[in-house]
Amino acid sequence: MEHPAIEDPGGRGAVLFASVEKSKRQAVVGACERCRSKKIKCDGQRPCSTCTKKNVRCIFTVEANESHQEARKRKFGEVSQAHNEAQDVLSAIANSDEKTALELFNGIRRGQSVAAILRDSRKGSESRAQDLDHQQRRKLFIMALVHSTAPLRDVIALGTAVLNGSIQLSLPTPDAYAPVRDTIVYLESIGQLLQVADPDITTLPLIGTYENNSLHHVIEDGIDHGPVVWVSATPWLNFNISDIAASHLISIFLHINNPFWRYVKQDLFVKAMRSGDRNSKYCSPLLVNSILALASQSSEIDESFSVPGDLLSRGDHFHKEALRLRALEEGHASLTNIQALMILSME
């Protein structure tokens, strides 16, 4: 059964609805402090009409179109950030040296912002870290240089130049010294360290010029990648032996035999052998053959064998040649003759 529709000829429902809507309080997002404390209506204008009529200062603690809850969240974030920044400043002062702490304190007294103070502190920390790294590199390099077998004049020359900054030199990192740790440091080792830091380097400043092949055999993994000392076999040897083999045996002698007995002064001997001057006071065919005879005992390259595969024949050909040359030197006293005899007696 259908009910007849109720008519509203005067539109009384619409009028009532409009009246209710009109009577509703128009809420604002955030009231000013005075209206909020007195619990009176605030129109949200800045300044609001109520404060304007009363001729009092209108204060808002919220941003435009921001609720009080949103304002509280924003204020909490601002306070938390300020607290963290203040803690960072205190930490920077507490962990700095006297000079840096005083600079930070003076920044506070000058009214610098916390952000500016922290920015200056970070810049200072980075600068100090770079200075410490440079100082550590210089210290390690000087220590390696002093402990090396390089001549004292070269140690003083290069060490002084590094300390006073008169030469532009990229120094090795602390990790680069691992291959020479707990070992005898030779002049060639210093060259290797410098080339690790600067691959384009071909000279040891204030010491001398070296061929590229004397520097590129860098030991980074503890494995022997080639002779440490590079020399030429001619004009010292009559055998058909390559420069690589001669360098290998000379390196063995200088690293294994010579450190304990000091038969030769390494820098003078190597320099004289590289010069190729048979009249040198520090190198001679007799001395070179004696050295190779002794070094062959600790080598297994083909050139160290007189009879291929026979371990007992290692160095025999160098030994016999040394004895032949010694006979030719009979009655002639020289430094190289004495050194050669000492080496032959230990073979």
C-alpha angles and dihedrals in degrees: 000000000000122000118221116250115260110239124216102198095173097044089238092156092056092048092049092049092050090049092052092048091049092050093053113108113249101231119209125214095240130004125211119261096256095049092044094051093047092041094231130140116281122191092206094238117140102260096018121227093246094057090043092055091047090046092229132134113274113216125188121190092187131069121246112288089008124128122223090250091054090046091053091052091049092048091049090052092049092049092047091050092048090049093050092048091049090051090050091052092049090047091050091051093046094049098042130089120256095267095049093043090053091051091052091047092050089051089057091049091050089057097248115166119256090245091054092048092050091046091053090046093053092047090051091049092051091048092049091048090053091048091050091049091050092047091049092050091050092047094050093046093050090048091051090047094049092048093048126098091244116130115270092243091057092046090052094044097049095036092052092047092051094047097048094039095235091139128049104235131160105223122213122259119249091256091057091070094065095097093055097040113123091004137099108274114221129192090256089055089057088052091051092051091051092050090052088057094041116020092192095061116111100165139054101232114244091002108072149278121288130189116253092244090062091062109035098074095088118171109219103152102039093260121122106247096179144313116328093209118046120204138155121254092215134114092009102063132053092197125096095252127146124238089243092057092045090049090048093054094042089051091051091051094048093046102039111022107024099052091066102038102025094217091166137016099248102215094048093045096047092045091050093046092050091050092063090218108147089193093060118129092222104045136040138160089254092055094044093050091047091051093048091048091056095040092052089068088069098041137077101192115126093250092061092062124084089189114032111249095005107119092193090060095060111130096000094122092051091046093052092047090050091052090049092051091045090057089054089053094052111145094011116113119204139146093252092050091054092046091049092051091050091052094046090051090056096046 
